Amino acid sequence: MKFLNTRGLGLIGIISAPWMFIDFINNGLYDRFHSTSVSGIRNFIFITGWMCSVVGLYKLRAMGVKRWQKNVVIIQIVFLCLADSWCIFQIFVPDSPSLIFYLLNFSWLLAGFFMIITGIVIIRAKRLKGWKRYMPLLAGFWFPQTTLLYLIGAVSFNPLMISGIYATIVFSLLGLSLVINGYEAPIKKQAVF
């Protein structure tokens, strides 16, 4: 279990980061998207890496030590667990017509947009130093910018590649920030009021 320290969680985040981009290349999104078991596996790897990065942020207390700050990150983890549940569902029953499948698919939206709130809480807590403090917020912008591309009608191959490259870079840097923080001195605990 020593591997699951912040460095290990960050490493999983780095390894998992390009899998959404790989799925965009092979499977597309929106109009081109077709739910397959292989796509479910790729999505599962990506979301699991994202979740590991958020758990690493929680272990570092990057969001602060107040209960409401911890709750924000816990809610983020719950949304990511639901999105991972959708991925597992997709692996075994792609294109399921069930209501549960569509409700779990909505958790991607929740996790994506809620990451902005998580990122803002982490920035305001000022527990991470330098560029590492901003990585959760930059990661949070990935899903809204992908949604924006869809809403403005830019669902061609090139915008999706830009979105996939952006996801790969920011989620890799988020994982790298955890690896680097794992080698730095631990953050001092603050009193909870």
C-alpha positions as CSV (number, residue, x, y, z in Angstrom):
1,M,0.0,0.0,0.0
2,K,3.0,2.3,0.1
3,F,2.6,2.8,-3.6
4,L,-0.7,4.7,-3.0
5,N,1.0,7.7,-1.5
6,T,0.6,11.0,-3.4
7,R,3.5,10.1,-5.7
8,G,1.9,6.8,-6.7
9,L,-1.5,8.4,-7.2
10,G,0.1,11.1,-9.3
11,L,1.9,8.5,-11.4
12,I,-1.4,6.8,-12.1
13,G,-2.9,10.1,-13.1
14,I,0.0,10.7,-15.5
15,I,-0.3,7.2,-17.1
16,S,-4.1,7.6,-17.4
17,A,-4.2,11.1,-18.9
18,P,-3.8,10.2,-22.6
19,W,-6.6,7.6,-22.7
20,M,-9.4,10.1,-23.4
21,F,-7.4,11.5,-26.3
22,I,-6.8,7.9,-27.6
23,D,-10.6,7.4,-27.4
24,F,-11.3,10.6,-29.3
25,I,-9.0,9.4,-32.1
26,N,-10.5,6.0,-32.3
27,N,-14.1,6.6,-31.4
28,G,-14.9,10.3,-31.7
29,L,-17.4,12.2,-29.6
30,Y,-20.9,13.5,-30.0
31,D,-22.1,12.7,-33.6
32,R,-19.3,10.2,-34.3
33,F,-19.5,8.6,-30.9
34,H,-20.6,5.0,-30.7
35,S,-20.6,3.3,-27.3
36,T,-18.3,0.3,-27.3
37,S,-16.7,-1.9,-24.7
38,V,-13.2,-0.7,-25.7
39,S,-14.3,2.9,-25.4
40,G,-15.6,2.0,-21.9
41,I,-12.2,0.6,-21.0
42,R,-10.4,3.8,-22.2
43,N,-12.9,6.0,-20.4
44,F,-12.5,3.9,-17.2
45,I,-8.7,4.3,-17.3
46,F,-9.0,8.1,-17.8
47,I,-11.6,8.6,-15.0
48,T,-9.7,6.3,-12.6
49,G,-6.5,8.4,-13.2
50,W,-8.5,11.6,-12.7
51,M,-9.9,10.2,-9.5
52,C,-6.5,9.1,-8.2
53,S,-5.2,12.7,-8.8
54,V,-8.2,14.1,-6.8
55,V,-7.5,11.6,-4.0
56,G,-3.9,12.7,-4.0
57,L,-5.0,16.3,-3.7
58,Y,-7.2,15.2,-0.7
59,K,-4.3,13.4,0.9
60,L,-2.2,16.5,0.5
61,R,-5.0,18.6,2.1
62,A,-4.6,20.9,-0.9
63,M,-8.2,22.1,-0.5
64,G,-7.6,23.2,3.2
65,V,-8.6,21.5,6.4
66,K,-12.1,22.9,7.1
67,R,-15.0,20.5,6.8
68,W,-16.7,22.3,3.9
69,Q,-13.4,22.3,2.0
70,K,-13.0,18.6,2.5
71,N,-16.6,18.1,1.5
72,V,-16.0,19.8,-1.9
73,V,-13.3,17.3,-2.8
74,I,-15.3,14.4,-1.4
75,I,-18.2,15.4,-3.7
76,Q,-15.8,15.6,-6.6
77,I,-14.6,12.0,-5.8
78,V,-18.3,10.8,-5.6
79,F,-19.0,12.3,-9.0
80,L,-15.9,10.6,-10.5
81,C,-17.0,7.3,-8.9
82,L,-20.4,7.6,-10.6
83,A,-18.7,8.4,-13.9
84,D,-16.5,5.3,-13.4
85,S,-19.6,3.3,-12.8
86,W,-20.9,4.4,-16.1
87,C,-17.7,3.3,-17.7
88,I,-18.0,-0.2,-16.2
89,F,-21.6,-0.3,-17.4
90,Q,-20.4,0.7,-20.9
91,I,-17.8,-2.1,-20.8
92,F,-20.3,-4.8,-20.2
93,V,-23.5,-3.3,-21.9
94,P,-22.5,-0.7,-24.5
95,D,-25.5,1.2,-25.9
96,S,-27.7,0.1,-23.1
97,P,-31.2,1.6,-23.4
98,S,-31.7,1.7,-19.6
99,L,-32.4,4.8,-17.6
100,I,-29.6,4.0,-15.2
101,F,-27.1,4.0,-18.1
102,Y,-28.2,7.6,-19.1
103,L,-28.3,8.8,-15.5
104,L,-24.8,7.5,-14.8
105,N,-23.6,9.2,-18.1
106,F,-24.8,12.5,-16.7
107,S,-22.2,12.1,-13.9
108,W,-19.5,13.0,-16.5
109,L,-21.1,16.4,-16.8
110,L,-21.3,16.8,-13.0
111,A,-17.7,15.7,-12.5
112,G,-16.5,17.9,-15.3
113,F,-18.1,21.1,-14.2
114,F,-17.7,20.5,-10.5
115,M,-13.9,20.2,-11.0
116,I,-13.9,24.0,-11.5
117,I,-15.3,24.4,-8.0
118,T,-12.8,22.0,-6.7
119,G,-10.0,24.0,-8.5
120,I,-11.2,27.3,-7.1
121,V,-11.3,25.9,-3.5
122,I,-7.7,24.6,-3.9
123,I,-6.5,27.9,-5.3
124,R,-8.1,29.9,-2.4
125,A,-6.7,27.5,0.2
126,K,-3.2,28.4,-0.9
127,R,-1.8,25.1,0.3
128,L,0.0,24.2,-2.9
129,K,2.8,26.4,-4.2
130,G,3.5,27.9,-7.6
131,W,2.1,26.4,-10.7
132,K,0.8,23.3,-8.9
133,R,-1.9,25.3,-7.2
134,Y,-3.5,26.1,-10.6
135,M,-3.5,22.6,-12.1
136,P,-6.8,21.4,-10.6
137,L,-8.6,24.5,-12.1
138,L,-7.0,24.1,-15.5
139,A,-8.0,20.4,-15.4
140,G,-11.5,21.6,-14.5
141,F,-11.7,23.7,-17.7
142,W,-11.3,20.6,-19.9
143,F,-14.8,19.4,-19.8
144,P,-16.5,22.8,-20.2
145,Q,-14.3,23.7,-23.2
146,T,-15.2,20.4,-24.8
147,T,-18.9,21.1,-24.1
148,L,-18.5,24.6,-25.5
149,L,-17.0,23.2,-28.7
150,Y,-20.1,21.0,-29.1
151,L,-22.5,23.9,-28.4
152,I,-20.9,26.2,-31.0
153,G,-21.0,23.4,-33.5
154,A,-17.3,22.7,-33.7
155,V,-17.6,18.9,-33.5
156,S,-15.2,18.1,-36.3
157,F,-12.0,16.1,-35.9
158,N,-9.6,19.0,-35.3
159,P,-11.5,20.6,-32.3
160,L,-11.8,17.1,-30.7
161,M,-8.1,16.6,-31.2
162,I,-7.4,19.9,-29.5
163,S,-9.7,18.9,-26.6
164,G,-7.9,15.5,-26.3
165,I,-4.5,17.1,-26.4
166,Y,-5.6,19.6,-23.7
167,A,-6.9,16.8,-21.5
168,T,-3.7,14.8,-21.9
169,I,-1.5,17.8,-21.0
170,V,-3.5,19.2,-18.0
171,F,-4.2,15.8,-16.4
172,S,-0.6,14.8,-16.9
173,L,0.5,18.0,-15.2
174,L,-2.0,17.5,-12.4
175,G,-0.5,14.1,-11.8
176,L,3.0,15.5,-12.1
177,S,2.2,18.1,-9.5
178,L,1.3,15.3,-7.1
179,V,4.5,13.5,-7.8
180,I,6.6,16.6,-7.2
181,N,4.6,17.4,-4.0
182,G,5.3,13.9,-2.8
183,Y,9.0,14.6,-2.8
184,E,8.7,18.0,-1.2
185,A,8.3,18.6,2.6
186,P,4.9,17.6,3.8
187,I,2.4,20.4,4.3
188,K,2.0,21.4,7.9
189,K,-1.4,20.7,9.4
190,Q,-3.5,23.7,10.4
191,A,-5.9,23.8,13.3
192,V,-9.5,23.2,12.4
193,F,-11.8,25.9,13.7
